[in-house]
Amino acid sequence: MAKEHSEPTAKDLKFVKELMALLEDSTLTEIDFQKGDLGISLSKSGPSSSGVQHMMAAPVAAAPMAMAQSQPVASVEKPADAAAHPGAVKSPMVGTAYIRPSPDADTFVNVGDKVKEGDTIMLIEAMKTFNPIVAPKSGKIEQVLVDDASPVEFGETLFIIV
């Protein structure tokens, strides 16, 4: 007796989207799932690519404008010890970093600015959602290690707060 294959349901599609988001927001490179006759295999692109392949694109209109109006905030050169610095603020997700709330606005923070714990210091767009990144402690912005509208990886150092 041949097994009938049915069309994916809305519940199945929602589950696939949840798996895609899990893969996108994690350091995993591949997910294989099997339940009954439902089999799903998802993977990110290999190490030869220049970055993580995003399932959804960043806002196209905002990125060029933001880059065109960006002014140098600080050196974006990432020292090897930045990740080990006790004041390192690391990305909690994969996405696109925005250091200003809109393309024509000033940056959230600049080198030398004082911040309080909980202040928004940037946004990371992931899956068409803008997530505020807040200062984990009060202090002074010593370094800004990302460019506006640039891709960031999970765990990448974004700022140094002292």
N, C-alpha and C positions, 0 to 999 in steps of 0.2 A: 504494500500500500504506500503510495507516494505521499510525502508530507506536503501540505499546502503552505505556501509562503504568503503572508498577508502584508499589506502596506503598513509602513511605520505609523504609529498613532501619535497624537500630539504629546502624549506622555513619553513615548520613546524619543521623540525629537527634543523634548525638554531635557531628558536624561543625557542625550548626546551633547547638547549645549552645555550642561553642567560639567560633563567630563572635559569638554574643550576648555572651559574656564579654569578648571583645576589644572590642566596641563599648562595653560598659558601662565598662570600665576605661581607656578612651582618650578623647582629645578629639575623636575622629571623631564625626560626626553621622549618617553613613549608610554602609552597606556594601552593594554589589551584587556578586554572585558568579554566574558562569555556567560550568558544566562539563558538556559533553554536553547531556542534556535536563534536568539539574538546574539550576534557577535560584532564587537566594535574594536577597531584598532586605530589609534591615533598616534602620530609622532610629530616632533618638531624637526626642522631641517638640521642637517648634520653640522659638525664643527667647521666645515669649509666655508660656511656662509659668514657674512660680515656681521650678523646679529641674529636675534630671534625673529623668526617669521611670525608676524602677527596675523591672527585670524581676521581681525577687523582693523581697518585703517584709522589713523588719527585724523582729526578734523583737517581736511585738505585746505580749506580757505584760511584757517587760522595759522597754520604752520608757516607758510611763506611770509605772511604779514609780520608774524612775530619775529622771524629771523631777520627780515629787512629792517625792522625797527629796533632790534636788539642793540644795546650798547654794551661794550665790554664791562662785565661785572667784576671779574677777577680772573686770574690765571686758571684755566681749566685743566692744566697739567696735573695729572694724578700721581702724587708721590707714592712710592711703593709702600710706605708705612702708613698711608692715610687710613686704610681699613683697620689697622691696629691702634690708631689713635683713640684715647678714651673719650674724646668728644665727637667721634665719627657718628654721623646720622646716615643710616643705610636705608636703601630702598626696600620697602616691604613687599614689592611686587614688580613684575615686568610691565613696562608700559612706556609712555612718552612723557618726559619731564617738561613742565611749564613753570618758569620762575616768575611769571607775572599772571595776574588773574585774567587778563585779556590782552590781545595783541597791542592795543594802544595805551595800556596802563603801565605804571611804574612797576619795578620788580617788588616782590614781597619783602625781600631783605637784600642788603648789600654787605660786602665785607666791612667790618667795623660796627655794624648795627648791633644794638643790644636787643635780645629777645627774652621773652618770658616763657616758661614751660607751658606748652599748649598753644602758643602762637602758630598760625599757619605760616610756613616758610616756603612752600611750593605746592604744586598740584602734580599728580601723576594720572594720566588718562590711560585707562585700561578697559577694554570692552565698551567703549563709548561712555564711560563713567569717569568723571573727574573726582579723584580721591585726594582730600587735603592731607598733606604731610606736615605734621606739627613738630615743634621743637620739643625734644624729650626732656630738656632741662633748660633752666635759665642760663644766660651767658652772652658772650659776644661772638658774632659770626667771624671766624678766622679765615675760612676758605669756602668758596663756592666751587664745587668740582664738576658741575654739569652745565651744559649750554641749554638755552631755551629751545624747546621743541625738539630735543634730542632723545633717542631711545635710551632706556635704562634697564638694567638687569636686576633681578632679585638679589639683594645683598650688596649691591654696588654702593660705594660711599658717595653721598650727595653733597654733604656739608661737613665742616668741622666747627663745632661750638666749643669755646673755652670759657 
